[in-house]
Amino acid sequence: MSDMFFFHDTLEPPRDRGDRGLEDFRVEGSDGPIGTVADFSADDDEHYLIVHTGRWITSKNVLLPAGVVDKIDRDRRRIYVNATREEIKAAPEFEERRLGERAYLEKIGWHYRRADLTPAQRPAADKEKKAPR
């Protein structure tokens, strides 16, 4: 699995599930609030957050790879991510039944890969993303 699915070394690792860890933390994108953590995984193979976005009718759950997490503020119960609200809104909806599928996780990782790039690198990544396969 790519580095996209692991918390950065500088972040405090999530606590055990028994204390609800990161659940119910608010998630803040680079341009404002996104939603709240519904669930998370810090298993050996992959780290991610399941985030409930939006309000009632317009809401959905999305999978955020841990690689987009910039900061975890446990005192304020907030997680700051390197992704915009629009990027997360455009993300594929979370499909629990597909969690074990490598292709599904790669698709999610590719969607957020752009967030790891510098502004100068993003136009080339966008062209590559749209290229037919």
N, C-alpha and C positions, 0 to 999 in steps of 0.2 A: 504494500500500500504506500502511496506517496506521503511525503512529509505534510501534506495538506491535512491529513487525518491524525495529527499529533499536536498536543499543546506545545508551544514554544518552551524551551528550557528555562526561560526567565519567569515563567508563570508558576505560581503555586499550584501543584496538582489538585484536582478536585478531591474532596473528602469522600469517605465511604458512603455508599448509598443509604446506610442506616440513618444518617443525620440529614437526609434529603439533599445533601450536597449543594448543587447549584440550582435546584428546582425553585421556581418562582422568582428567580433573579430577573430584573429588567435588563433587556438587551438594547444597547444604544449603538446605532450605526454611525458612520462618519458624518452623517447629516441629520441625525435626530433619532427619536425612539423607534424601535422596531416591534417589540413585543416582549413576551416573557418566556423563560425556559420551562418547558413542559416536562422534559426528561433530558438525560445526558448519558454518555458512555465514556468511560476512561479505561476500557478493557485493554489488554496488552496489544491487540491487533489494530485497534482504531479508537480514536477519540472524536466525539462530536456532540453537538447540542441539538435537541429538537425544540424549535422555537414556535410558539403560537403567535401569529401575527394578526394584525388588523382587529376589526370589531365584528361582532356577530356574523352578519351575512357575508361580509367581505373577507372574513378571516380564513386562514389556512395554516397548516403546520408545515414547516420547512426544516430540512436537515442542514445545519451549519457545521462544516468541518472545523475542528479545533484550530486549524492553521490560520483561520481568519480572526481569531481572538487576539486582541492587542493587550487587554488588561482585565483583570478580575478584581473588583473592589468589594470585598466581603463586608466591610462596614456599611457601605451604602447599598449593598445587594444589587450591584450593577455589573454587567459584562459589556465591555466596549469592543466592537469589532471593526475590522478594516473592510467594510463593505457599505455601500449606500443603501438607502431604503429602496430605491428603484431596482438595484441588483437583487436584493432579497425578494422583493415583490415579484420579479421575473423568474425567480428560481422555481425549479420543478417542485410540485407538492410532495411532501414526505409520503413514502409508501413503505410501511413497516414490513410487509411481506417480502420486499426486495432487498432488505438490509444485507443479506448474505451474498448478494450478486455483485461480483466485481464490476461488471459493466455499469450497474446503477451507481455505485460509489464513484467510479471514474467520471461518469456524467456529472455528478454533483461537484466533484473536485474541479473538473474543467470549468464549470460555470463560475466558480469562485476564484479560479487561478488568476484571473485578471486583477484581482485585488492585491496580489503579491507583487505586481509589476510597478515599475516607476511610470509616471505619466508619459515619458518619452517612449517606453516600450509598449504601451497599450494599443496604439493604432496598428502595429504589426500583429499583435495577438488577436485583435478584432478581425483582421483579414484572414488569419489562419483559422480562426473559429468558424468563419463563414464559408471557408473553402469546401467545395464538394469532395466527398470521399469515395 
